[in-house]
């Protein structure tokens, strides 16, 4: 897990509160539609859901990386809230828990938020 994602998850999981839009962020808006920035770093990354993102070649490394640039799903307030409640229900308390439960989280994402809900 990237250190920035790890720090972000630790902060979110400490409060378990929605962040709302972060208009003070130098990257805001990082996507075309942003209602909530709680999941600035997505707990599902890389989800490999082609309705939300795609693999691209990194300009920095020349390697394939998952790009979420066109994803607005996780930034919808209702979705951000549901994801937060799901993590709380699973007892997720740390970035390590998110990493450990990644495959399970992906299955929950597909079951609870199918493509037609996006």
N, C-alpha and C positions, 0 to 999 in steps of 0.2 A: 504494500500500500504506500502511496506517495506520502511523504511527511506532511504536506499541506492538507491532504485529505484526512490523515490521521488526527491532526490538530483540530480540524473543522468538526469531525465526528465527535471527538471528545467534548467539545463545547456544546454541540447540539444535545448529546446524550446526558450531559450534566444537568441541563435545564428542562429538557423534553418540552420545549415551547417553540412555536412557529416563529421564524425570524421576520417574516413579511418581506417586502421589497427592500433591497439594500442600495438605495440610490447614491450612497456615498462611495460605493465600490468603483474603482477605476475601470472595471470591466462591465459595469451595469449599463444597459442591459446586454447580457452575454448572448441572449437569444431574442428572437423577435417579440415574444410575449413572455413576460415574467410577472406573475402575481405574488410569488413567494420565493425567497432565496434560502430557505432552510436547507435544502439539498443542493447547495452550490456544488458540492462533491456528491455524486449520486451513490447511494448504498448498493445499487444494482450494477455498477460499472465493473466490467463491460457487460452489458446485457445482451449484446449481439442481436437485438431485435431490429430488423431492417426497416420496420415502420417508424423507428425512432432515431436511427443513426446508421452509420456505415463505416467500413474500414477505409482508411485513407493512408497515403504515404506521408510520413512525418517529414517536414522540410528540414528539421533539425537533425534527425537520425537516419533518414532514408528508409526506415522500417515501417511496416504496417502497424497502425494503431487504430483503436476504435474511436470514432468521432461522434460526439453527442451534440454537435453544433446545431443541428436542426430540431433537436428534441425540446419540446416545451411541456411535455406531459408531467414531469416531476416538479415543474415550477407552477403548476396550478394549485391554488390554495387548498382546494378540497383533496387533491391527491397527496400533497405534502402532509396534510393532517392525517389522512388514512395511513400513510407509510409510517409516520411517527407513532401512531397508535398501534400498528402492527408490530413494530420493533419493541415497543413497551410491553405488549402482550407476550412477546417471545422472551422477555427478560434481557434484552440487549442493553448492556451497560457500558461497553467499551468498543473502540475501533476493532480490537481483536475479535470481539463477538461478531461484528459485521463480516469480517474476513472469514471466520470459521463457519458462519452460517450462509455464505454466499450462494451456494447451490440451492439451499432451502429457500432463501429469499427470492431467487429467480423463479422457483416453482410457484411460490405464493403470488408473485407479480403476475405471472401468466394466468393463474387461476382466478385471482381477485380483480385483476385489471386487464381483461382481454383486449385485443386490438380494437374491437368496436367501441370500447369505452374511452379510447384515446382521442 
